[in-house]
Amino acid sequence: MRAFLVDDESLALKRLQRMLAATGRVEIAGTSTDPVEAVEAIVKAKPDVLFLDIEMPGTTGFQMLSKLDPQPLIVFTTAYDQYALEAFGVNSVDYLLKPIEAAQLARALDKVDRMRGGVEPRPEIEALLNRLAMLTADGGGKPAYPDRIASRTGERVELVELARVTHFFARDKLTYAATAAKNYVVDHTIQELEQKLDPRKFVRIHRAILLNLDYVHELNTWFAGRMMVRLKDEKHTELTVSRDRVRALKERLGV
């Protein structure tokens, strides 16, 4: 398949180019770090698939995409999961969360092959653009905080409402979103989640725990300057607050 790559970060662009070349499945039809200039180049190159960054200076990947006619199959590359979830939700080819991993890339290429072969339907790009336009909460182009998060199991992606998540926790090199029903594996570290989610709702209370403040029931002083938080879930879950994060939590709760 022939691919065109657009990313304003030249290092990210070169890395993706190397990864695609290493698969032996892709011919690079062109690359660009300028989304405005890329439009004409993509029209001329007529690639099978476009690997497109979303957040770029001057214009977003979505704005650039709206200027392409005809449009190739799209694989989004992004560090912003609130965009990625919505893109996946309207059946874009796929999305790759940075830093991109070889297994993610192989999955996306497999899906492109299936769509090119007619095994899977092509995505509805117009529906994608309309839906993503609703993400800008203030009209200034900045994304709203997400209200869902993806949990991927093989080819299956389940979107979990953040209002149901009592907390996130890390264990055995995996990160989980805890809900009353079950724990969902998510493809983010606790640190990444802390940066992505609404800080008015989620606060880090431990290096391995991100807490949803809506579920705090009570606080109890614990030994060594730490605290214990009891949640208002059915299990009355108890979580440890690190000593260096106790003050911040109290301030957030107005205690």
C-alpha positions as CSV (number, residue, x, y, z in Angstrom):
1,M,0.0,0.0,0.0
2,R,1.1,3.6,-0.6
3,A,1.1,5.9,2.4
4,F,1.5,9.6,3.0
5,L,2.6,10.9,6.4
6,V,1.8,14.3,8.0
7,D,3.2,15.3,11.4
8,D,4.6,18.7,12.4
9,E,7.2,17.0,14.6
10,S,10.0,15.9,12.3
11,L,11.4,13.3,14.7
12,A,8.0,11.7,15.1
13,L,7.6,11.7,11.3
14,K,11.0,10.1,10.7
15,R,10.3,7.5,13.4
16,L,7.0,6.5,11.8
17,Q,8.6,6.4,8.4
18,R,11.2,4.0,9.7
19,M,8.6,1.8,11.4
20,L,6.5,1.6,8.2
21,A,9.5,0.8,6.1
22,A,10.5,-2.0,8.5
23,T,7.1,-3.7,7.9
24,G,7.9,-4.3,4.3
25,R,4.2,-3.6,3.5
26,V,4.3,0.1,2.8
27,E,5.6,2.4,0.1
28,I,6.0,6.0,1.3
29,A,4.3,8.2,-1.2
30,G,5.3,11.4,0.6
31,T,5.8,13.1,3.9
32,S,5.1,16.6,5.2
33,T,5.5,18.6,8.4
34,D,3.3,21.4,7.1
35,P,-0.5,20.5,7.0
36,V,-1.3,23.4,4.7
37,E,1.3,22.5,2.1
38,A,0.5,18.8,2.5
39,V,-3.0,19.1,1.0
40,E,-1.8,19.7,-2.6
41,A,0.9,17.1,-2.2
42,I,-1.6,14.4,-1.0
43,V,-4.0,15.2,-3.9
44,K,-1.1,14.7,-6.4
45,A,0.3,11.6,-4.7
46,K,-3.1,9.8,-4.4
47,P,-2.0,7.5,-1.5
48,D,-4.0,4.6,-0.3
49,V,-3.7,5.7,3.3
50,L,-2.9,8.9,5.2
51,F,-1.1,8.8,8.5
52,L,-2.3,12.1,10.0
53,D,-1.3,13.9,13.2
54,I,-4.2,15.8,14.8
55,E,-2.8,18.6,16.9
56,M,-0.6,20.8,14.7
57,P,0.2,24.5,14.7
58,G,-2.0,26.7,12.5
59,T,-4.5,24.0,11.6
60,T,-5.6,20.6,13.0
61,G,-5.5,17.4,11.2
62,F,-9.3,17.5,11.0
63,Q,-9.3,20.9,9.4
64,M,-6.7,19.6,6.9
65,L,-8.7,16.5,6.2
66,S,-11.8,18.6,5.3
67,K,-9.9,20.1,2.4
68,L,-9.0,16.8,0.8
69,D,-11.2,15.5,-2.0
70,P,-11.0,12.6,-2.7
71,Q,-9.9,11.4,0.8
72,P,-7.7,8.4,1.3
73,L,-8.2,6.0,4.2
74,I,-7.1,7.7,7.4
75,V,-5.0,6.5,10.4
76,F,-4.8,9.2,13.0
77,T,-1.6,9.6,15.1
78,T,-2.2,11.5,18.3
79,A,-1.2,12.0,21.9
80,Y,-4.7,13.4,22.7
81,D,-7.0,10.6,23.5
82,Q,-10.1,12.7,23.7
83,Y,-9.8,13.2,19.9
84,A,-8.8,9.6,19.3
85,L,-11.8,8.1,21.0
86,E,-14.2,10.2,19.0
87,A,-12.4,9.3,15.8
88,F,-12.6,5.6,16.5
89,G,-16.2,6.0,17.5
90,V,-17.2,6.9,14.0
91,N,-15.2,4.1,12.4
92,S,-12.1,5.8,11.2
93,V,-9.6,3.3,10.0
94,D,-7.7,3.4,13.3
95,Y,-5.8,5.6,15.7
96,L,-2.2,5.3,17.0
97,L,-1.5,6.9,20.4
98,K,2.0,8.3,20.6
99,P,4.5,6.9,21.2
100,I,3.5,4.5,18.5
101,E,4.3,0.8,19.0
102,A,5.0,-1.8,16.4
103,A,1.9,-3.9,17.4
104,Q,-0.4,-0.9,17.1
105,L,1.0,-0.1,13.7
106,A,0.6,-3.7,12.5
107,R,-3.0,-3.7,13.7
108,A,-3.7,-0.5,11.7
109,L,-2.1,-1.8,8.5
110,D,-4.2,-5.0,8.8
111,K,-7.4,-2.9,9.0
112,V,-6.3,-0.8,6.0
113,D,-5.8,-4.0,4.0
114,R,-9.3,-5.3,5.0
115,M,-10.9,-2.0,3.9
116,R,-9.0,-1.9,0.7
117,G,-10.1,-5.4,0.0
118,G,-13.7,-4.7,0.7
119,V,-13.8,-7.0,3.8
120,E,-14.7,-4.0,6.0
121,P,-16.7,-0.9,5.1
122,R,-14.8,2.3,4.5
123,P,-15.2,4.9,7.3
124,E,-17.7,7.8,7.1
125,I,-15.3,10.7,7.0
126,E,-18.1,13.3,6.8
127,A,-19.7,11.9,10.0
128,L,-16.2,12.0,11.6
129,L,-15.7,15.6,10.9
130,N,-19.1,16.6,12.1
131,R,-18.8,14.7,15.3
132,L,-15.3,16.0,16.1
133,A,-16.4,19.6,15.5
134,M,-18.5,19.2,18.6
135,L,-15.4,18.6,20.8
136,T,-14.4,22.2,20.9
137,A,-16.1,23.3,24.1
138,D,-15.0,27.0,24.0
139,G,-15.0,27.6,20.2
140,G,-11.3,28.3,20.4
141,G,-10.1,25.0,19.0
142,K,-9.0,23.5,22.3
143,P,-10.5,20.0,23.1
144,A,-12.9,19.5,25.9
145,Y,-11.8,16.9,28.5
146,P,-13.0,13.4,27.5
147,D,-16.0,11.8,29.1
148,R,-15.0,8.3,28.0
149,I,-11.8,6.3,27.9
150,A,-10.9,3.3,25.7
151,S,-10.2,-0.2,26.9
152,R,-8.8,-2.3,24.2
153,T,-8.8,-6.1,24.1
154,G,-7.3,-7.4,20.9
155,E,-9.5,-6.0,18.1
156,R,-12.2,-5.1,20.5
157,V,-12.4,-1.6,21.9
158,E,-14.9,-0.8,24.7
159,L,-15.6,2.9,25.6
160,V,-15.9,3.3,29.4
161,E,-17.7,6.4,30.8
162,L,-15.4,8.2,33.1
163,A,-18.4,9.0,35.4
164,R,-18.4,5.3,36.2
165,V,-14.7,5.1,37.1
166,T,-14.0,5.4,40.8
167,H,-10.3,5.5,40.3
168,F,-7.4,4.4,38.1
169,F,-4.6,2.2,39.5
170,A,-1.4,0.7,38.2
171,R,-0.5,-2.9,38.9
172,D,2.0,-5.4,37.3
173,K,2.9,-2.9,34.5
174,L,-0.7,-2.4,33.5
175,T,-3.2,0.4,34.2
176,Y,-6.8,-0.2,35.2
177,A,-10.0,1.8,35.3
178,A,-12.0,0.6,38.3
179,T,-15.8,0.6,38.1
180,A,-18.5,-1.1,40.1
181,A,-18.8,-3.7,37.4
182,K,-15.2,-4.6,36.6
183,N,-11.7,-3.3,36.1
184,Y,-10.8,-2.3,32.6
185,V,-7.3,-2.2,31.2
186,V,-6.4,1.1,29.6
187,D,-3.4,2.0,27.4
188,H,-2.1,4.9,29.5
189,T,0.1,5.4,32.5
190,I,-1.2,7.1,35.6
191,Q,1.0,10.1,34.7
192,E,-0.5,10.3,31.2
193,L,-4.1,10.0,32.6
194,E,-3.3,12.8,35.1
195,Q,-2.5,15.1,32.2
196,K,-5.4,14.0,30.0
197,L,-8.3,14.0,32.4
198,D,-10.3,16.9,34.0
199,P,-8.2,18.0,37.0
200,R,-11.4,19.2,38.7
201,K,-12.6,15.6,38.8
202,F,-9.4,13.5,39.0
203,V,-6.6,13.9,41.4
204,R,-3.5,11.8,41.9
205,I,-3.2,10.6,45.5
206,H,-0.4,8.0,45.0
207,R,2.2,7.3,42.3
208,A,0.0,4.4,41.2
209,I,-3.5,5.8,41.9
210,L,-5.7,8.5,40.3
211,L,-8.9,9.2,42.2
212,N,-12.3,10.4,41.0
213,L,-13.2,13.0,43.6
214,D,-16.9,12.3,43.1
215,Y,-16.5,9.0,44.8
216,V,-14.8,10.2,48.0
217,H,-16.9,9.2,51.1
218,E,-14.5,9.8,54.0
219,L,-10.9,10.5,54.9
220,N,-9.0,8.9,57.8
221,T,-5.6,9.8,59.1
222,W,-3.2,7.0,58.8
223,F,0.3,6.3,60.1
224,A,3.5,7.9,58.8
225,G,1.7,11.1,57.8
226,R,-0.5,9.3,55.2
227,M,-4.3,9.1,54.8
228,M,-6.8,6.5,53.8
229,V,-9.7,7.4,51.5
230,R,-12.9,5.3,51.7
231,L,-15.0,5.4,48.5
232,K,-18.8,5.5,48.3
233,D,-18.9,2.4,46.1
234,E,-20.5,-0.9,46.9
235,K,-17.3,-2.4,48.1
236,H,-16.3,0.6,50.3
237,T,-12.9,0.6,48.6
238,E,-10.1,2.0,50.7
239,L,-7.2,3.7,49.0
240,T,-3.9,5.0,50.4
241,V,-3.0,8.7,50.0
242,S,0.8,9.2,49.9
243,R,2.2,11.6,52.6
244,D,3.3,14.1,49.9
245,R,-0.2,14.2,48.4
246,V,-2.3,14.6,51.5
247,R,-2.3,18.4,51.5
248,A,-3.2,18.7,47.9
249,L,-6.2,16.3,48.3
250,K,-7.5,18.2,51.4
251,E,-7.3,21.5,49.5
252,R,-9.2,20.0,46.5
253,L,-11.9,18.7,48.9
254,G,-12.0,21.9,50.9
255,V,-11.1,20.0,54.1
